[in-house]
Amino acid sequence: MNSRSGAILLTATLLAVTAATPAAALDGSVDLSVQSAYIWRGMVVNDRPVFQPSVRVNEGGFSGSVWANVNLTSDNGYQGEVSEIDYWAAYTLSGREVDWTVTYYAYTFPHTSAVSTEEVWANVTFKNVPFSPSLTAIRDVDAIKGWYFLLTGTQRLGLLETRGSVGLVLTLNVGYGTKEYAHGYFPDIESESVTDYGVRLDWPFKIGPGTLKLDAQYTSFTDPDVETPGFEGKRANAVGGIVYSLAF
């Protein structure tokens, strides 16, 4: 199955679930995000401002989402056009201490020369412990061969808590790509693997019917030779943004 057919299948599945399930049983959210740059797994996709809307639906243990990226400047071309649309569908088995999730992810890139691809994710999240650590194994099953492993932890800091806000939330992440993954995305480097890390702060608070969130993050690679092709000199990046979310 190619990414286009996978995207069509995912969209059709979401529409079918929505149509077949009583409205009261469905829940989800619409997110409207503006970020100062688009960084993905430490790699620079666009170093200028972007708009990234998404919609997510949940029903029982099933969930699905459609996410898009729109470049807001002409610095990297395609100003005002959708340069990426991603689709995912997941199933989560939730336990008292641990959640298990399997996800299918399709990446498509309209109006660009980028090659669409697909990934399968397997995730385990530990609950009721500090930082709620989450480990995800990701396998590209199309364009890029190899594995990417992501370790993430999130913790409320107890700072800037106000009425309607849980205060600052800290997220730490470390990603590790195997040799095949590294050579797929960084064909000129000599490293047999690639590791990136990130630090993120979120400050959400209620505004009207939804939630407004300010965010700031820093990402980099551990190997000084690893740089995003086309964005040499930008191996470390600081990004800020604002997100407005409406739940339904």
Beta strands, then each sheet from edge to edge (+ up, - down):
strand 1: 27-35
strand 2: 38-40
strand 3: 43-46
strand 4: 50-59
strand 5: 62-71
strand 6: 82-94
strand 7: 98-108
strand 8: 117-126
strand 9: 134-140
strand 10: 147-156
strand 11: 169-177
strand 12: 194-207
strand 13: 210-221
strand 14: 237-247
sheet 1: 1+ 4- 5+ 6- 7+ 8- 9+ 10- 11+ 12- 13+ 14- 1+
sheet 2: 2+ 3-
end
